[in-house]
Amino acid sequence: MPTPQHCPGYQEFKHLESFMCKCPSCGKKVEIFSDEFNKKHKCNSCGKDIDFTQCTLEGKA
């Protein structure tokens, strides 16, 4: 049996993109993946809810 080329589940996640943006409340940079835009998030720094549709996009990671 040949050794797998990738980890199990690789196919499911290989098209994800990572984005960095600033928390609208405190300005801390927060990373979000393209499959998480519709999920609720809290800033690890200030604890406030983050609405990624309102944050300032800092660039693509």
C-alpha positions as CSV (number, residue, x, y, z in Angstrom):
1,M,0.0,0.0,0.0
2,P,1.5,3.4,-1.0
3,T,2.1,6.2,1.5
4,P,-0.6,8.9,1.2
5,Q,0.6,12.2,-0.3
6,H,-1.5,14.4,2.0
7,C,-3.1,14.3,5.4
8,P,-6.6,12.8,5.7
9,G,-9.2,15.5,4.9
10,Y,-6.8,17.5,2.7
11,Q,-9.1,17.6,-0.3
12,E,-11.9,19.2,1.8
13,F,-9.7,22.1,2.9
14,K,-7.2,22.7,0.1
15,H,-9.1,25.6,-1.4
16,L,-9.4,27.6,1.9
17,E,-7.9,31.1,1.9
18,S,-6.7,33.0,5.0
19,F,-7.3,36.7,5.5
20,M,-6.0,39.1,8.1
21,C,-8.2,42.0,9.2
22,K,-8.4,44.5,12.1
23,C,-11.0,44.2,14.9
24,P,-13.3,47.2,14.4
25,S,-13.3,47.8,18.2
26,C,-9.7,47.6,19.3
27,G,-7.7,47.3,16.0
28,K,-6.0,44.0,16.8
29,K,-5.3,41.9,13.7
30,V,-7.5,38.8,13.5
31,E,-7.1,35.9,11.1
32,I,-10.1,34.4,9.4
33,F,-10.4,31.6,6.9
34,S,-12.7,31.7,3.9
35,D,-15.1,29.1,5.3
36,E,-15.6,31.1,8.6
37,F,-17.1,34.3,7.2
38,N,-20.7,33.4,8.2
39,K,-19.7,32.2,11.8
40,K,-19.8,34.4,14.9
41,H,-16.3,35.4,16.2
42,K,-15.1,37.3,19.3
43,C,-11.8,39.2,19.4
44,N,-9.2,37.5,21.5
45,S,-7.9,40.9,22.7
46,C,-11.1,42.9,23.6
47,G,-13.7,40.1,23.7
48,K,-16.2,42.0,21.5
49,D,-18.1,40.4,18.7
50,I,-16.5,40.8,15.3
51,D,-18.6,41.3,12.2
52,F,-16.1,40.5,9.4
53,T,-18.3,42.2,6.9
54,Q,-17.5,45.5,8.7
55,C,-13.8,45.0,9.4
56,T,-11.0,46.6,7.5
57,L,-9.3,44.0,5.3
58,E,-5.5,44.1,5.8
59,G,-4.4,41.6,3.2
60,K,-4.5,38.0,2.2
61,A,-2.3,35.7,4.2
